[in-house]
Amino acid sequence: MAQYGSEVFHNYDKPHHFNKKGIASSKTVTEASREIKVIRETDVIVVGGGPGGIAAAVSAARGGADTILLERYGHLGGMATGGLVNIIPNLGDIYGEQYIGGFCQEVIDRLAAREAACFPERRFWGKGEPLVVEKYLKANMMHFYIRKNHEDKYVVLYTAVIDPEIAKDEMNTMVTEAGAELLLHTWVTEPIMEGNSVKGVIVESKAGRQALLGKVVIDCTGDGDLLPGTGTETVDYMVPGSRIAQFGFVYWICNVDLEKYDDFVNTQPEKYKEITREITKLGGSAFFSRGLLDHQEGVVWVHRLIGSLHQTDPEEMTYIDTMTRKQSVRSWELLKKYMPGFEKSFIMLSAPQLGTSGGRRIVGEYFLTGKDMDTDRPFEDTIAIFPDNDRGEKSLKYPRTYIPYRALVPKETEGLLVACRAFSADHEFSEFFNLIPHCMCFGQAAGAAAAIAVKEGVNVRNVNYAALREQLLKYGAILP
C-alpha cells in the first residue's frame, strides 16, 4: 500500500455503490462481416491526444516518421485541458533539482511565452522562502507545491499550472508544426490484428466506420483502450481509497471577491466556521483552491475526487457525473448564499471530461513495482527520471525514480507501444507516477522509439537504446 508523507493529502474517497441495471439475460448478437475503407496508411498511429499522445506524435514526427494523431474530442490535452487538471506537478525534487524536462518543459515554455503558464521562480525551488510558501498554502495547493525537507521545514517544489484554453491551441500548433497529421472527432474502437501483431486501428466518427494501417501503433488513451483487443496481458488491481482509485470532477467559479472573503475569514473566524458547518450540513462543501493563473483574478478551482474501481464502466461514469454535478452546483449555490465574497460569483466552466486516474495496465518487458522506487540505480534503458516527492522519509532518501523503456513495451504483442498511465507497473508504483508530466515523458520516448523502429526496419522492442537516448537528449530530456 502506498505510503505518503504526512504533509500530503491521502485520505481519498472510497468506491461508491449504486444499483446497476446491467443486462437481464446473456443474449448476444453477431456482427455482419463487412469491408472497411482504409483512409490512411502511415508509419506511426498515435491513439489519444492527451499529454502522452501529443508528446508521442510530436516526437515521432520529429524523428522523421509519417505520423497521425487520433483524438475522440475536438481538442487536444486530455486531462490537462478537457479534464481541467491543469496542474503539472513534481517536475523537480525536494532539493530543488529538476528531472522532468524535454517535451513537458517545452510545453510549459511555449505557454509561458503566451502568459498561459505560472510556476515558482527557479531560485525558490527546494527553498523555504516564507512568502512563497505562504502563497501556495493560502491557495490550498500544498499537495502540489509544498513538502518538508530533511530539516522538517517546508520547501517549494517546481510545479506549473497552465491555461487549458491557450494550451489547446498551442498543442494543436506543436503537433502540426512537427509535421504530424491531426484527426479530431475520431473514436478508435479496436486494433487491427494479424496474429499477435498490431497492424492498424478501426475508428468510428460522423463519417462512419473506417480503418487506418500503420507500422507502429502507440496507445495513449490513458485507459489502455486498445489493449483488450490485442490480447496483451494486463492487470487492473487498485487499492480502494487510493489516489488512482478516483474519478475527478473539476469546475471553476469566477467573479469571487477574494479580498472580501479573506477579510471575513480573518476578522470573523468563528462566524466563518459556523457558515462552513452550515454549508456542509446542507449538503455542500466550502473547500476550494485559489486559481494560480496570473491573469485570472477572482477565480477559484474546485477539484472533487470520487472513489471508483471501475473507471471505464459507462454506468458508473454516468452515475458519478450526474451525482457529482448536482453536488457541485449545490455547493456553489450555498457559497453564493452564505459565504461573503461569493455573492456575485458564477460557475465559469466545468470539465467536459470526467477525470480518470487508474485502470488497466500492461505487463511489459519490465514490470515496475514499489521496490523500484527504493534505489539510486538507473536502468540501462532509462528513458525518464521522475522526482519522488510523496513518500515522506523515503523520498528524502530516494528523491528520484527511473523508468526503463521496456515498461512501455507489452510482452508478446508486436507493433505496439503504451505511453500513458497504462504503462507496465503495479498499483503502488502507479499511485505515484502516472500523472500528466509522467505521461508526457512516456509519450516522448515512445514516439522517438517508433520513428527509430520504422527507419531501421526493426520491431519496437528491439530499438537500439543508444539511438533512442540520443534522440531524447536532442529534445531536452533529462537522463542519467
C-alpha positions, -999 to +999 in steps of 0.1 A: +000+000+000+013+034-009+027+055+019+025+093+017+044+119+037+023+134+065+021+167+047+004+151+016-034+147+014-041+109+011-075+104+027-091+097-006-127+088-012-138+051-011-157+035-040-193+043-044-221+017-046-252+021-067-278-002-084-266-012-118-292-021-144-270-044-163-284-069-187-311-094-177-300-122-200-269-134-217-281-127-252-255-119-279-257-106-315-234-114-344-219-086-364-222-090-401-189-093-420-182-062-439-154-044-458-140-013-441-125+015-461-088+023-453-084+061-451-047+062-442-016+041-445+012+056-424+043+048-403+030+057-368-005+059-355-009+076-321-042+069-304-054+095-279-045+132-279-038+136-241-004+145-226+012+113-237-003+113-272+007+148-280+043+141-269+043+108-289+030+124-321+054+153-320+084+131-311+076+105-338+072+132-365+104+150-354+121+116-358+111+115-394+081+092-392+049+098-411+026+102-381-011+107-375-027+115-341-063+104-334-084+121-308-120+115-298-128+150-287-125+183-306-094+194-288-060+181-275-047+179-240-068+152-224-070+156-186-047+187-187-073+206-207-106+189-211-104+175-175-093+209-161-065+191-143-042+219-154-016+213-127+017+198-139+033+187-107+065+172-094+089+185-121+117+188-096+126+171-063+125+183-027+161+195-031+153+218-060+167+197-088+147+195-120+143+160-135+114+163-159+123+183-190+121+176-227+086+178-242+070+187-209+093+217-204+088+227-240+050+229-234+055+250-203+080+273-220+057+279-250+027+286-228+047+308-205+057+329-236+020+334-241+014+343-204-005+310-201+017+291-176+026+300-140+052+284-116+076+295-088+108+311-099+137+287-102+155+304-073+128+293-050+128+256-059+138+235-029+138+266-007+116+277+021+111+314+012+082+323+036+062+345+012+063+318-015+054+290+009+025+311+022+012+318-013+007+281-020-005+272+014-031+300+012-042+287-022-048+253-007-022+239-031+001+224-005-004+189-021+012+201-053+037+227-042+049+222-006+069+194+010+091+190+041+128+187+037+153+167+058+152+195+084+114+192+086+109+226+071+085+235+043+101+239+008+087+247-026+085+223-055+088+231-092+052+226-103+034+245-130-002+254-138-014+261-174-043+279-190-062+250-206-078+271-234-045+285-246-029+251-242-055+235-266-044+260-292-007+257-285-008+219-286-025+219-320+003+241-332+030+218-318+016+187-335+012+203-369+045+222-367+062+189-361+047+175-393+022+151-378-013+149-391-041+156-366-076+139-368-100+150-342-136+138-335-125+103-342-130+074-318-107+045-321-127+013-313-104-016-318-070-027-332-065-044-365-046-076-357-025-101-377-017-128-353-001-111-323+009-080-343-010-047-344-013-035-380-037-006-375-069+006-360-106+007-366-122+041-360-158+054-357-168+090-365-196+110-382-181+096-414-189+061-403-166+031-397-131+034-412-096+019-409-061+031-407-030+010-413+004+017-396+038+001-389+037+011-352+006+019-330+011+038-298-018+035-272-020+069-254-057+065-244-049+066-207-071+037-200-054+013-225-085+012-247-067-009-274-053-035-250-083-059-247-084-064-285-047-071-287-046-100-262-019-081-243-016-093-207-029-066-183-036-060-146-061-036-131-058-040-093-063-008-073-065-003-036-099+012-026-094+047-013-060+052-031-053+082-054-056+062-086-089+047-075-107+080-080-128+098-106-121+136-108-148+163-114-134+198-117-151+231-120-141+267-118-160+295-101-152+331-111-161+367-101-152+358-064-142+388-043-113+371-025-103+403-006-138+403+009-136+366+016-101+369+033-113+399+054-142+378+066-121+348+075-095+369+093-119+392+112-147+368+120-131+333+123-159+319+144-186+331+120-166+316+092-166+282+109-203+285+116-211+292+079-188+264+068-206+239+091-239+251+078-229+247+041-217+211+050-249+204+069-270+215+038-251+191+015-224+214+001-187+220+006-169+252+013-134+239+002-117+254-029-083+262-042-073+296-054-066+298-091-030+304-097-031+318-133-018+354-130-044+369-154-074+352-138-082+372-107-112+361-087-112+326-100-113+295-077-109+259-086-128+230-071-114+195-075-138+168-065-125+133-061-149+104-061-139+068-053-142+042-080-126+009-090-143+008-124-134+039-143-143+026-178-178+015-168-203+038-186-230+031-160-207+041-131-193+071-151-229+083-157-238+079-121-207+097-109-210+125-134-247+133-127-244+129-089-212+150-087-226+177-109-257+181-087-235+183-056-212+208-072-239+231-083-254+228-048-221+238-032-218+269-054-254+279-046-247+276-009-214+296-012-232+323-031-260+325-005-239+323+027-202+330+021-190+366+019-172+372-013-192+348-034-223+370-038-217+378-075-199+346-084-209+321-110-197+288-123-173+297-151-169+262-166-169+225-156-147+199-171-162+183-202-142+152-194-147+132-163-113+127-148-099+091-145-069+082-125-063+044-129-073+012-146-058-015-167-020-016-171+002-038-193+025-064-181+055-053-201+091-064-208+098-048-174+071-046-147+078-017-122+070-023-086+073-005-053+108-019-049+119+001-080+113+034-060+138+024-033+170+025-053+195+050-067+204+028-096+192+038-131+182+012-157+204+006-187+175+017-209+163+046-187+140+070-207+129+093-178+137+103-143+108+111-120+111+132-089+099+112-059+083+137-035+053+120-019+067+092+003+079+112+033+112+099+047+117+075+017+115+105-007+142+122+012+164+091+009+154+083-027+144+116-043+143+102-079+129+072-097+140+058-130+118+045-158+130+019-184+119+018-220+109-018-215+080-006-193+063+008-225+067-025-244+040-051-239+050-088-238+042-109-268+024-081-287+042-067-317+040-033-333+025-017-301+038+007-275+019+020-245+026+056-235+000+066-209-010+056-174-014+020-187+024+016-187+038-016-171+036-011-133+019-024-102-006-004-081+020+010-057+042+024-085+013+038-104+000+055-073+029+080-076+039+081-112+010+082-137+004+120-137+005+144-166+043+151-168+050+114-165+028+106-194+045+133-215+078+115-208+063+082-218+050+097-250+082+114-259+101+082-255+075+061-274+073+085-303+111+086-307+114+048-304+086+043-330+104+066-355+137+047-350+119+013-354+104+025-387+136+039-400+157+009-391+131-017-400+131-033-366+105-042-341+098-016-314+111-040-287+144-042-305+151-004-308+187+005-302+188+023-268+218+044-277+199+059-307+168+064-285+188+081-258+204+104-284+170+114-298+156+121-263+186+142-253+183+162-286+149+174-275+158+183-239+150+151-219+169+148-186+186+114-184+212+098-162 
